[in-house]
Amino acid sequence: MFNWIRFYERYLMRTTITIDDDLYKRALDVADPGMVKADLFREAIKVFVRVQAGKRLAALGGKSPAMKGIPRRRPGARLSLLWTLDKKLRALAAHLGVAFNAAG
């Protein structure tokens, strides 16, 4: 049998906070209509965690100079992109009745 009390105690936490009234009103003004307090604070905590994780990641910049470079694209992806662009430009030029010269 599933123990809801143990689940609640492990994954959910209730807390009481004191928050500036003006700040809370501003948050409600920019929040989605119908957003309840719990969702508002949940989103605020998520944003805080993302920002702090980003700061920590930025602080690590250059800390591992011996690390091998990470490829960002598949090999040949740039050529494929250029070929696709050339093909689309030629189709557009043909549609407009303009001569297309990729060389210059």
N, C-alpha and C positions, 0 to 999 in steps of 0.2 A: 504494500500500500504506500502511495506517495505521501511523504511528510511535508505538507505545505508550510508548517511553522519553521521547519529547518530550512526550507527553500527561501522563505521570506527573510529569515535571519542572515542567511549567507549572501544573498544577492541584492537585497533591498535595504536601504538605510534611511531612517527618519532622523531629521535634525531640525533644530530651531536656529534661525539666523536673524540677525538684525541688519537691515539694509536701508540705505538712504531713500526717503520717500520720493524725492525728485528723480533719482536714478531709476527707481522702480517704475515710476510713471513714464519716463522716457523709454524704458524697455518695452512697456506695454504699448506705447504709441507706435513703435516700429515692428512689433510682433505681428504675426499673422492674426487676422480676426478670429476670435473664438479660441485662441490658444490659452490653455489653462496654466495656472501658476507652476505646476509641477513640470510641464513641458518646457516652459520658459526657462526655468532654472536648469533643467536637464540639458537644454541646448547651450546655455551659458557655460556650463561645466565642460561640455564637449569642445566648445570653441577654445576655452582656456587650456585644455589638455593639448589640442592641436597646436596652439601658438607656442606653448612651452616646449613641446616636442620639436617644433621647427627651430626654436632658439637653440636647443641643445644640439640639434643636427648641424646648424650653422656654426656653432662653436667648435665642432669637430673638424671643420674645414681644414684640409692640409695636414691632418694629424697622422696620416698614413701614407707618406710619400713613396714608400716601396710597393704600394699596392698596384697590381697590374690594371691597366685601363679596362673599363667595361664598355664593350661595343654597344652603341645605342641603336643601331639599325642593322638590318640584315645586310650581308655583303651584296653589293649590286643594287641595293634599294634605290640609291641616288640615280643610277642609270635608268632604272625602271621608271622613276618619277619623271626624269627628263624626257624619256621616250613618250610617256603618256601626255605630258605637257605639249610636246611637239605635235603629237597626233591631234590633240584638241585644238591647238592653234591653227593647224592646217584645215581642220573641219570648219572652224569659224571663218577663216579666210575664204574658203570655197563658198560658204553660205553668203558671205558679203560680196562675193565676186571680186575679191582682191587677190593679187598675186602674192604668194608667201614665199619668201626666200630666207631660210634659217641661217644662211651663211653671213648675212649682213644686211 
